[in-house]
Amino acid sequence: MKRTFLGKHTLFLAMLATIFLVSCKKDTITLRDMIVGDWEVTSFSVDGVELIAAGASFTMEYDEYSGEDGDFEWVIIESGTTERYAGDYEVDNLARELKVTPDGDVPTKLDLDIQGNKMELSGNVDGYRWEIEAKRD
């Protein structure tokens, strides 16, 4: 009985395929991974009106998930007044959405896009259109 090339080398080909699959496996970096860190807001507009005036600052920090969500903190400083929002956040990778839930407040969902060191958030919040652009700090 004549054996084919594949028949003779089945074990070798199986080992080669395993090595190939293991070596080609890449860790997929998701939006959930990419958001972690400190961000400086460069533009924040509500219904088309820019709110980051000269001398004002807006920073965002997202910690790694610990369980089913992560912790976030937004700090806005304008005219000597500091506003701080902190709580939990979740990223929906498929829907490309960020849900922030400040402590004692209702959740807010925003569309999320991250390209390299730039982030864009947008969505309707309490009937107003928010657009936020940020860069990694």
N, C-alpha and C positions, 0 to 999 in steps of 0.2 A: 504494500500500500504506500503510495507516494504522499508525502506530507508537503503542504504548501509552505511558503515562506512564513506566513503568519502563524501557522501551526507550530513550526519549529521555534519560533521566537516569541511566543505568547507571553511568557514570564518576563522576558527582557522588555517587551513593549509596554506591559502593564507597569513595570517599575519606571520606565522612561516617562510614561504619561503621568504617573504620580509625582515624580520630581518636577515635571513641567507645570502641573497644576499648583503645586505648593509654591514653587518659585515665582509664578505669575500672579499669585494672590496679592492684591493690593488692598490696603486698608482704605475703605471708603470714608472720606472726610465729609461730614454732613454739616448743614447749617447749624445744627445743635453744637457741633464741635467748634465751628468757625466763629460763633458769637462770643465765646468765652474770652474775657479780657476787658481792657479799658478802652473806651471810645470817646473821642471829642466831637461834639456836634458842631458842624460847620454851617448848617442851615436848618432852621425850624420854622415852618410856616403853617399858619392856620387860615384856611380859606384864602390862600394866596398872599397873605400878609406875613412878611418876614418878622420874626420875633427875636432873633438873635441880633441885638443892636451892638454898636461899638461899646466895648467894655464889659459886655455880658458874657457869661460862659455857661455851657451846658455839657456835663459829662455823664457818661453811662458806664456802669460796670456790671458785668455778668459773670457770676461764679460758675464753676463746673456743677453739673447736676449732682445732687446728693439724694438719691432715691428717685422719685418720679418727677422732680422738677429742680430748678436751680434758684439761687437767690440773685436779686438784682438791686441796683441802687442808681437812681437818677438824681443829679444835683444841678440845680439851676441857680446861678448867682447873677442878679441884676440890680443895679442901683443900690448896692449894699444889703440887699435882701436875699436870703438863701432859702430856697425851697428844696426839700428832700423828699423823694418818693422811693420807698423800698418795699420789697415783698418777694413774691415768688414769680418765676417765669417758666414758660414751657414753649418749646419750638416744635411745630408740626412740619417735619421735613417735606412731606408729600404736598401739603397745601401751601408751603412756603409762608407760614404764618408764625408770628410771635404773639403769645398771650402773656401779658403782664397783669399781675394782680397785686396792686399795692396793699399793704397791711390795712385792714379795715375798709377797703374800697371794693368796687366791682371790677371784674376782669375787663381788660381792653385787648382786642385783637387787632393786629396790624400786619399788613403784607410785609414780608421780609425778603431782602435781596442782599447778598454779600458777595462782592467780587474783590478778591485780594484783601487789601486794607481799607476798603470802602464799603459802607453799609447804607442801605436805604430802607426806611420804614414809611409806610403810608396806610391811610385808612380813615374811616369815619369814626369820630369819637364824640359822643353826645351831640350829634347832628352837625359837627364841624369836620372839615377835611384837613387832616394832619399830614404833613410831609416833613420827614426828618432825614437829613444826610449827615453822616458821621464818618470819621476816619479813625483808624486804630491809633491810640495814643502812644 
